[in-house]
Amino acid sequence: MVIDLIYKNIRDLREDNDLTQSSLAKMLGISQRAYSYYENGQRTLTPEILIKLSKIHNVSIDYLLGQTDNPERK
């Protein structure tokens, strides 16, 4: 399912960059619990959070959303 892929992508990117949920949440300006809800699919990702995640991980929003396998930002 595409929805599951979105949350898998954000978790994998966090882990690939050796970030904890707490450290990434701090970068996003949210609590660790709120970030955990995003990562587990219990809260819908807002456009603002998607943009911030895209910038932090230097990947395209399309990649985060599972629309492409190419993470490059254009």
N, C-alpha and C positions, 0 to 999 in steps of 0.2 A: 504494500500500500504506500502511496506517495507520502502520506502524512507521517508514517513511521520512518520513512527515509529522511525526512526533514530533521526529525529529532535525533536520529542516528548520526546524521551529518554534523550537527552542532556538537554532539558528544565526542565524536571521533576527532573533530578539529581541535577541541579543547584538549583532549588527551594527547594528540599528536604534537601539540605545542607545549606539553608538560605543564599545563595550567590546572589548578584546582578549581572547583566550582566557586569557592570563596574568592579567589583572586580574579577570576573572570567576572564574577558578579560585581566586584569593586570597580572594575574597568567600565562596566555597564551602568554603574550608579544605582544598583539594586541590591537587595539582600541575597544571601546565598540560597535561602529557601525559595525565593521568587525565581531565581535562575534554575534551581532544581526542578521546579514546576514546568518551566519551559523545556528543559532537557528531557523530562519524562512525559511530555505531551499532555500535562494536566492544565496547561495554560497556553492560550494561543499566542504565537509570536506576533508582536506589534510591528508595524513598519519601522518604527524608531529603533527597536531592538534588532531587527534584521539589518538595518543600515549599519548600526554600531558593530554587530558581529562581522559583517562583511569587511568593514574597515580594520577591525582588530586582527582578523585572520587573513586579510588581503586576498579574499576570494569574492567571486560575483554572488549577487543575491540569487541569481538563477541556480548556481551551484548549491547554495544553502537550501533552496526549495526543491532540489532534486530534478530540475528541468534540464540539466546538462551534467556531463561527467567532467567537463573542463572547468577547473576552478579559477582560471584567469579572469581578472577584472579588465574591463575595456574602458 
